[in-house]
Amino acid sequence: MRIFLSGIIQGSRQGKNIHAQSYRETLKTILRRHAPQAELVCPIDLHPNSVDYDEAQARTTFDDMVRLAAEADVVVAYLPEASMGTAVEIWEAHRRGVPVLTISPLSENWVIKLASQRVFASVADFEAFLAAGGLQQLGRG
């Protein structure tokens, strides 16, 4: 199983400032605990200095990340606030039938609501879902 870790990087910040990315290690730890066989695909691991890319490199990277999300078996998205890049990733994954699990307080945001198979209010709620075998139930019912 390939899990793509989508989530806020720049969000609405101006310039090259990014949000703290510590949530990614938290999610990787949780996923390794509950889905040890899964391959985790993390854009920050693949492109740690992407905010410094020139336009051509940024365009290629963006297209590649959207493609990887759409080709994953599951997308886990972390959205404490809006993120245009994450919105594109989860929308394309959704359009291709990939289950999207979103951790966000923005449960009424249309992109989040319409593209996500499940929305969790917190990381703890997401972990409880995994602990209850939620990954194995995706796509059923």
C-alpha positions in Angstrom: 0.0 0.0 0.0 1.3 3.4 -0.9 0.2 6.3 1.3 0.8 9.9 0.1 1.2 12.5 2.9 -0.4 15.7 1.6 -0.5 18.8 3.7 0.2 22.4 4.2 3.6 23.7 3.4 3.3 27.4 2.5 -0.5 27.9 2.9 -1.3 31.6 2.8 2.2 32.7 3.9 3.9 35.2 1.8 7.4 34.8 0.5 9.3 31.6 1.1 8.2 31.0 4.7 6.7 27.6 5.4 4.5 26.2 8.2 6.2 23.9 10.7 6.4 20.5 9.1 6.7 18.5 12.4 3.2 17.1 11.8 4.7 15.0 9.0 6.9 13.0 11.4 4.0 12.6 13.8 1.8 11.2 11.0 4.6 8.9 9.7 5.1 7.5 13.2 1.4 6.8 13.5 1.2 5.3 10.1 4.2 3.1 10.7 2.6 1.9 13.9 -0.8 1.0 12.3 0.3 0.2 8.7 3.9 -1.0 9.0 3.8 -2.5 5.5 2.8 0.8 3.8 5.2 2.8 1.7 5.0 6.5 2.8 5.5 9.1 0.1 6.2 12.6 1.6 6.8 15.6 -0.6 9.0 17.3 2.0 11.2 14.2 2.1 11.4 14.2 -1.7 11.9 17.9 -2.1 13.1 19.5 1.2 14.2 22.8 -0.4 11.4 23.2 -2.9 10.6 26.8 -1.9 13.9 27.7 -3.4 13.2 26.0 -6.8 13.2 28.1 -10.0 9.9 28.2 -11.9 10.7 25.3 -14.2 11.7 23.0 -11.3 8.7 24.2 -9.2 6.3 23.3 -12.1 7.8 19.9 -12.6 7.8 19.2 -8.8 4.2 20.4 -8.4 3.0 18.2 -11.4 4.9 15.2 -10.0 3.4 15.6 -6.5 -0.1 15.9 -7.9 0.5 12.7 -10.0 1.9 10.8 -7.0 -1.1 11.7 -4.9 -3.4 10.6 -7.7 -1.5 7.3 -8.1 -1.4 6.5 -4.4 -3.6 3.9 -2.7 -4.5 6.4 0.0 -3.9 10.1 0.6 -3.6 11.4 4.1 -4.0 15.2 4.1 -3.2 17.5 7.0 -4.9 20.9 6.7 -5.1 23.1 9.8 -5.9 25.9 7.4 -6.3 26.2 3.6 -3.5 25.1 1.3 -3.9 25.5 -2.5 -1.3 22.8 -3.3 -2.9 20.3 -1.0 -6.4 21.1 -2.4 -5.1 20.2 -5.9 -3.5 17.0 -4.6 -6.6 15.8 -2.8 -9.0 16.8 -5.6 -7.0 14.9 -8.2 -6.7 11.9 -5.9 -10.5 12.0 -5.3 -11.2 12.3 -9.1 -9.1 9.1 -9.6 -11.0 7.2 -6.9 -8.2 7.3 -4.3 -9.5 7.5 -0.7 -8.6 10.8 0.9 -8.4 10.9 4.7 -8.2 14.5 5.9 -7.2 15.9 9.3 -8.7 19.4 9.5 -11.0 21.6 11.5 -12.3 22.9 8.1 -14.9 20.2 7.7 -17.4 22.5 5.9 -14.8 23.6 3.3 -16.2 22.3 0.1 -12.9 20.9 -1.2 -12.3 19.1 2.0 -15.9 17.9 2.4 -16.3 16.8 -1.2 -12.9 15.3 -1.9 -12.4 13.4 1.5 -13.7 10.0 2.2 -13.3 10.9 5.9 -12.5 14.1 7.8 -11.0 13.9 11.3 -11.0 16.9 13.7 -7.7 15.9 15.2 -4.6 13.7 14.8 -5.9 11.7 17.8 -9.2 11.0 15.9 -7.2 9.9 12.9 -5.1 7.6 15.0 -8.2 6.1 16.6 -9.6 5.4 13.1 -6.3 3.6 12.2 -6.3 1.7 15.5 -9.8 0.4 14.8 -8.7 -1.0 11.4 -10.0 1.9 9.4 -7.4 1.5 6.6 -8.6 -2.0 6.0 -12.2 -0.8 5.7 -11.5 1.9 3.0 -13.6 1.5 -0.1 -16.0 -1.0 1.6 -19.6 -0.4 2.3 
